Amino acid sequence: MRVMDLPENMKLRHTDFESDKYCGYCCCNRKGLSPVLLMVSKSSDPPHWLIVDGTRQMFYLSYKEAIEHLKNKGYLV
C-alpha cells in the first residue's frame, strides 16, 4: 500500500472503518484527500468487495477485480 506524505499520527487504518455489514481490508491514505478504502462484506457468500473513493462506491464480485482497480488508479504498487 502506498502512503502519500502523511505523518504517522494522521494515517487511518482499515480497522477504523468497520461496520455491521463490512469489514475494512485495506486503507490507502492520500495527503489532502479522503482515504481510499477496500472493504469486504461480512454476510455475503461468496463475499463481495467494496471500494470507497471519496463519494464513489464501487462493488466487485472478486478480490482480484478490486485489487486490479486499485492498481490501475495508482493506489497500490
VENCOR-V504354 format. One record per pair of residues at least 6 apart in sequence whose ideal C-beta (glycine too) atoms are under 6 Angstrom apart, sorted by the first residue. I is the first residue (numbers start at 1). J is the second residue. If there is no record, write none. Layout:
BEGIN
i: {I & I}
j: {J & J}
END
This chain:
BEGIN
i: {1 & 2 & 3 & 4 & 4 & 5 & 6 & 6 & 11 & 12 & 12 & 12 & 13 & 14 & 14 & 14 & 14 & 15 & 17 & 17 & 18 & 22 & 22 & 23 & 23 & 24 & 25 & 25 & 25 & 26 & 27 & 27 & 28 & 28 & 29 & 34 & 36 & 36 & 37 & 38 & 38 & 39 & 40 & 40 & 41 & 41 & 48 & 48 & 49 & 49 & 49 & 50 & 51 & 51 & 60 & 70}
j: {28 & 77 & 29 & 30 & 31 & 31 & 29 & 31 & 29 & 27 & 29 & 35 & 27 & 24 & 25 & 26 & 27 & 24 & 24 & 37 & 24 & 39 & 41 & 40 & 42 & 39 & 38 & 39 & 40 & 38 & 35 & 37 & 36 & 75 & 35 & 54 & 53 & 75 & 52 & 51 & 66 & 50 & 47 & 49 & 47 & 48 & 59 & 61 & 60 & 63 & 66 & 59 & 58 & 66 & 66 & 76}
END
